Amino acid sequence: MTDIFDRIKKDHDAARALVDEIEATTDKAGKQREALFETFKIELWTHNKVEEATFYARLESKGEEDESLEAKNEHHMLNSLIEELDTMPKDNVEWGQKFHALAELLSHHMDEEEEEFFELGRKEFSESEAEKLGEQFDTRKKAVKPALAPVVG
C-alpha cells in the first residue's frame, strides 16, 4: 500500500517532469506550451487542494499549524502565478521567464515538503495513519481533478 509520503512524492516527480517538458519548449511552440500548461495547471491545482485537505489538515490536527500555514501560503503564491500565466500568450519570452520563476518556486516548495514536512509527518503519523492518508489522497484526487478540468462542448 502507498502511504501519503510516497503518494505526494509521486505527484512531485510528475510535476518535475512536466516542468522540464514545458521549459524545453521555445517561444515558437505556443500551442505545445498551451497544451502542456493546461495539463500542468490542472495537475498542480488538484494536487495542492488534495494535499491541503489530507496531509496538511492532519498536521494541523497534530498541532503543526505554522508549518501547514507556510505550505498553504506557498500554494497560494503558486496558484497566483498559474492564474497569471494562464491569461498570457504562451508564445513569447515573457511567458517563458515567468514560467521559469514559477518552476523555481515550485521546486523549492517540493524540496521543502520532501525534506522538512515529510520528516515532521513521519514523526507525527503512525504507519497506519500515513497509509490511510495515502488512500484518502487518491480517493479525493479522483474526485477533484475532473471538477477542475474545463467543461468542453
N, C-alpha and C positions, 0 to 999 in steps of 0.2 A: 504494500500500500504506500502511496505517496503522501508524505507529510507536507505541511504548509511551507516549509523551507524549500523543499525540492520543487514544489508547485510554483512558488514565486520565482525561483531561480530559472525554471524552465521558461517562464514568460520573459524574464530579463534577457535570457540568451536569444530568444526570438526577436526581442526589441533591438538588441545589439546588431543582429544580422540585418534587420530591416534598415536600421540607421546606416550601416555600411553600404547597403544597396542604394539607398537614396543619395548618400554622399558621393557615390561613384558616378552619379548622373551629371550631365552638363546642363548649362543653361538652354541648350538647344533641344533638350529632351523634356519639354514641358508636359506633354501628355503622359510620358512614362512617370515623371515625378508626381503628377496628379494622381495616377492610379496607385503608386506605391504609398504616397502620403495618405490617401484615403484609408488604405489598409492599416497603416501605422497609427493614424488618428483613432480609429475605432478600437484597435487592439489596446492602445495605451489608455484611452478613456475607460474601457471595460476593466482593464487590469487595476487601474487606480481606484475606481469605485468599489470593486470587489475586495481589494486589499484593505481598504479603509473599513469596510463592513465586517471583515473577518479578522485579519491579523492585528490591525491597529485597534479595533474595538476590544479585542481580547487583551491586548497590552494595557489599554486604559482600565479595563476591569481589574487588572492586577496592580493598579496604582501607577502606571507609567504614562501619565498624561502628557508630560513635557515632550517625551520622545515622539509620541503619537502626533502631537500638535506640530512638531517640527516637520515630520514627514508629510502631513496633510498640507502644510503651507508650501512645501516643495511641489506637491501635486498641483496645487492651485497655480503656482508660477508656471509650471509646465503646461497646464491647460490654457492659461492666458496666451502663451506663445503659440500653442497649437491653433487657437482660435484666430490669432493674428495671421499666422501663416496660411490658414485655410482660406482667407479672403484675398490673399495676394496672388498675382500671376506667378506661376511656377517657373516661367522661362526667363528668369533674369538673375543677375548677380546678387541683388539684394535678398531675394528669397533664399538662395544658397547660403549666404552669410548668416542670415537669421536662423535657418535650419541648423547650421553648424553650432550656433550659440545654444540652441535647444538641445542638440546632441551632447554638448559638453555638460550642461546642467543635468540632463538625464543620466549620463554616465556617472557623474558624481553622486547623484541620488541612489542609483542602483548599487554602486560600490559601497556606499554608506549603509544601505539596508543589509547587504550581504555580510559586511564586516561587523557592524555595530548592532544593528537592530536584530539580526538573526541570533547573535550571541545573547542579547538580552532576552529574546523569546525562548531560547533554549534553556535559560535559567528559570524562566517563569512558567513554561508549559511542560506538562508531563508528555511522555511519548504518545500516549493515547489522545491527549488534547491536541497535540500537533497533527496527528493523523486525522482526527475529526475536523480540525480546521482546514486541512487539505481537501477533504471531501466537500465541506461547505463551500470552499473556494470554487471547486469545479462545478458544483451544482448552481451556485449563483452566477458564475461566469456564463454558463449555458443559457441562463435567463436574461442576463443583462445585455450581452453582446447583440442579439437580434433587436433589442429595444433601442439600441443606439445607432443601428445601421439606418441609412437613408431609406425612406419609403420611395419606391420607384414604381411607375406605372400610372 
